[in-house]
């Protein structure tokens, strides 16, 4: 039996069954909903963000892109934005979701996807990018680093994963499309001690976004905000409560 505040969530993206979990606000009826997008491969699932939002009266969905963590299909960064779009489609049909108040919160590669999707999908009313990749072609990933990621991905070698980033085209660059999000609000968070994705990614994103964006740099936080989760959650709470 599922708990009343949490249910399994399954939907299809281009014929692939994607799985996740949906945290539900306590109040009855349709509530605002955040899609919390994990990174690559998604070891940090950001459940604490989902739980914090639920305590504020929000629903939160965390799902897994095709080809990772039990979702079917072959993993490819090029198809992640489509998976996010189909997640929004599925949420619109849920009886507890207010389809007029959908936001995206993405960490790392999830921040990359959040900006790309929001740039072209008006259903997204606000965006948060946490340590997001703003230009995948310019993100240098050694094959040795990729080898530590691909065990969690389906049908993908380390060399093929590295090639996906180097071959990303102009439409896969958040810095090229972030200006389309305006006038919707955009929050950009990054740790200055991030050695996985340089803080320059978020600085460039904010520079291209315009006045609708807010950039906050945490001086000592690493890529996963490992020792700064309370600070991260507090800032997200304040920002979301103003939406």
Buried (B, 14 or more C-beta within 10 A) or exposed (E): EEEEBBBEBEBBBEEBEBBBBBBBBEEEEBBBBBBBBBBBBBEBBBBBBBBBBBEBEBBBBBBBBBBBBEBBBBBBBEBBBBBBBBBBBBBBEBEBBBBEBBBBBBBBBBBBBBBBBBBEBEBBBBBBBBBBBBBBEBBEBEEEEBBEBBEBBBEBEBEBBBBBBEEBEEEBBBBBBBEBBBEBBBBBBBBEBBEBBBBEBBBBBBEBBEEBBBBBBBEEBBBBBEEBBEBBBEBBBEBBEEE
